[in-house]
Amino acid sequence: MRAVVLVGGEGTRLRPLTYSVPKQMLPVAEVPLIERVLAHLVGHGVTDVVLSLGYRPDAFIEAFPEGKCAGATLAYAVEEQPLDTAGAIRYAATAAGIDETFLVFNGDVLSDLDITALVRFHRAHGAEGTVALTPVEDPSAFGVVQTAPDGRVLAFIEKPAPGTAPTNLINAGAYVLEADVLGRIAPTGRVNVERETFPAMVEAGTLFALASDGYWVDVGTPERYLQATADLLTGRRPGPPVRGARPTGEGSWALGTARSEGAAARSLLGDGAVVAPGAVVRTSVVGRGAVVGEGAAIERSVLLESACVEKGAEVRDSIVGPRAVVGAGAVLRALTVVGAGAVVAAGSLHEGARLPA
């Protein structure tokens, strides 16, 4: 089966990290997010993937020069201007010559969605399109999807007021579509799939939905990026956090030549990472070539490739970008995000900051 994966967004909520790299290329436990997404698709029989590109397309093309990722054969569809979700789907599918049932996935979502069951449901109901749904605690922050008992979609309700939503099920960013859907999408300009294409299908009675309570996280904010990482480290998603990692005790893992003379618990040390004596790393990733200095504390955080946290510094619930330096005694807290190559002044305190601003 073939799939269109949407990866064209600018990742504004993850800035300044995404100034230098698309969010789907950010590593989640040392594996690029897009690679984890594609591996899941391949596990359900997807063989060919069209990446719908917009922002920094060269990053993807350079990362996969042979046109292969996670066992899938890649094609690229680069938008000359933003086309929104439905426009991007039409553009990518048309460019790839898709003329039969296909999948669409958001490239920033990690899930254990049973794609095989979704396709089976779609075909059993003779649907033109089928949307995967997932439950959330507070649906007021999302658009909810109301369905009939047979799964037929009745309405899309955008961000209902607290306590008024008829359901807590939201669009999970995964669809099965017939090629006929492409004819519903204007060939030029911006077209939104939830606000324009799907409502037309609802009116025609041809759109269905299937709910799943399996694992699902939209890795689009610092909070959820850290959550997705922690889920791999703490066993919420079972098994090693990355293939080839070796257990090192206290629920931690290491790759390649990583070494630690400090204490690490429920963490992953990337190849060449170094943790100095007296340092403490908990529920965190110390990325490839990153360094944690003496007496530093890293908790529920991610240090990306070649980042450096100097002596006595603290990084809690935060992300430090590649090649960035956190000066001695500095403190980062409360979802602070440090961009690539940035330098955090020694002894400074930052809470919920974006550095550089």
DABELZI-V249883 format. One record per residue. N is the residue number from 1. RES is the residue in one letter. OMEGA is omega as a letter, one per 30 degrees, with the letter a starting at -180 (none if undefined). Layout:
N,RES,OMEGA / N,RES,OMEGA
//
This chain:
1,M,a / 2,R,a / 3,A,l / 4,V,l / 5,V,a / 6,L,a / 7,V,a / 8,G,a / 9,G,a / 10,E,l / 11,G,a / 12,T,a / 13,R,l / 14,L,l / 15,R,g / 16,P,l / 17,L,a / 18,T,l / 19,Y,a / 20,S,a / 21,V,l / 22,P,a / 23,K,a / 24,Q,l / 25,M,l / 26,L,a / 27,P,l / 28,V,a / 29,A,l / 30,E,l / 31,V,l / 32,P,a / 33,L,a / 34,I,l / 35,E,l / 36,R,l / 37,V,a / 38,L,l / 39,A,l / 40,H,l / 41,L,a / 42,V,l / 43,G,l / 44,H,l / 45,G,l / 46,V,a / 47,T,a / 48,D,a / 49,V,l / 50,V,l / 51,L,l / 52,S,a / 53,L,l / 54,G,a / 55,Y,l / 56,R,a / 57,P,a / 58,D,a / 59,A,l / 60,F,a / 61,I,l / 62,E,a / 63,A,a / 64,F,a / 65,P,l / 66,E,l / 67,G,l / 68,K,l / 69,C,l / 70,A,l / 71,G,l / 72,A,l / 73,T,a / 74,L,l / 75,A,a / 76,Y,l / 77,A,a / 78,V,l / 79,E,l / 80,E,l / 81,Q,a / 82,P,a / 83,L,a / 84,D,a / 85,T,a / 86,A,l / 87,G,l / 88,A,l / 89,I,a / 90,R,a / 91,Y,a / 92,A,a / 93,A,l / 94,T,l / 95,A,a / 96,A,l / 97,G,a / 98,I,a / 99,D,l / 100,E,a / 101,T,a / 102,F,l / 103,L,l / 104,V,l / 105,F,l / 106,N,a / 107,G,l / 108,D,a / 109,V,l / 110,L,a / 111,S,l / 112,D,a / 113,L,l / 114,D,a / 115,I,l / 116,T,l / 117,A,l / 118,L,l / 119,V,l / 120,R,l / 121,F,a / 122,H,a / 123,R,a / 124,A,a / 125,H,l / 126,G,a / 127,A,l / 128,E,l / 129,G,l / 130,T,a / 131,V,l / 132,A,l / 133,L,l / 134,T,a / 135,P,l / 136,V,a / 137,E,a / 138,D,a / 139,P,a / 140,S,a / 141,A,a / 142,F,l / 143,G,a / 144,V,a / 145,V,a / 146,Q,a / 147,T,l / 148,A,l / 149,P,a / 150,D,l / 151,G,l / 152,R,a / 153,V,l / 154,L,a / 155,A,l / 156,F,a / 157,I,a / 158,E,l / 159,K,l / 160,P,l / 161,A,a / 162,P,l / 163,G,a / 164,T,a / 165,A,l / 166,P,a / 167,T,l / 168,N,a / 169,L,a / 170,I,l / 171,N,a / 172,A,l / 173,G,l / 174,A,a / 175,Y,l / 176,V,a / 177,L,l / 178,E,a / 179,A,l / 180,D,a / 181,V,a / 182,L,l / 183,G,l / 184,R,a / 185,I,l / 186,A,a / 187,P,l / 188,T,l / 189,G,a / 190,R,l / 191,V,a / 192,N,a / 193,V,a / 194,E,a / 195,R,a / 196,E,a / 197,T,a / 198,F,l / 199,P,l / 200,A,l / 201,M,l / 202,V,l / 203,E,l / 204,A,l / 205,G,a / 206,T,a / 207,L,l / 208,F,l / 209,A,l / 210,L,a / 211,A,l / 212,S,l / 213,D,l / 214,G,a / 215,Y,l / 216,W,l / 217,V,l / 218,D,a / 219,V,a / 220,G,l / 221,T,l / 222,P,a / 223,E,a / 224,R,l / 225,Y,l / 226,L,l / 227,Q,a / 228,A,l / 229,T,a / 230,A,l / 231,D,l / 232,L,a / 233,L,a / 234,T,l / 235,G,l / 236,R,l / 237,R,a / 238,P,l / 239,G,l / 240,P,a / 241,P,l / 242,V,a / 243,R,l / 244,G,l / 245,A,l / 246,R,l / 247,P,a / 248,T,l / 249,G,a / 250,E,l / 251,G,a / 252,S,a / 253,W,l / 254,A,l / 255,L,l / 256,G,a / 257,T,l / 258,A,l / 259,R,a / 260,S,l / 261,E,l / 262,G,a / 263,A,l / 264,A,l / 265,A,l / 266,R,a / 267,S,l / 268,L,l / 269,L,a / 270,G,a / 271,D,l / 272,G,l / 273,A,a / 274,V,l / 275,V,a / 276,A,l / 277,P,l / 278,G,l / 279,A,l / 280,V,l / 281,V,a / 282,R,l / 283,T,a / 284,S,l / 285,V,l / 286,V,a / 287,G,a / 288,R,l / 289,G,a / 290,A,a / 291,V,l / 292,V,a / 293,G,a / 294,E,l / 295,G,l / 296,A,l / 297,A,l / 298,I,a / 299,E,l / 300,R,a / 301,S,l / 302,V,l / 303,L,a / 304,L,a / 305,E,l / 306,S,l / 307,A,l / 308,C,l / 309,V,a / 310,E,a / 311,K,l / 312,G,l / 313,A,l / 314,E,l / 315,V,a / 316,R,l / 317,D,a / 318,S,a / 319,I,l / 320,V,a / 321,G,a / 322,P,l / 323,R,l / 324,A,a / 325,V,l / 326,V,a / 327,G,a / 328,A,l / 329,G,l / 330,A,a / 331,V,l / 332,L,a / 333,R,l / 334,A,l / 335,L,l / 336,T,l / 337,V,a / 338,V,a / 339,G,a / 340,A,l / 341,G,a / 342,A,l / 343,V,l / 344,V,a / 345,A,l / 346,A,l / 347,G,a / 348,S,l / 349,L,a / 350,H,l / 351,E,l / 352,G,a / 353,A,l / 354,R,a / 355,L,f / 356,P,a / 357,A,none
//
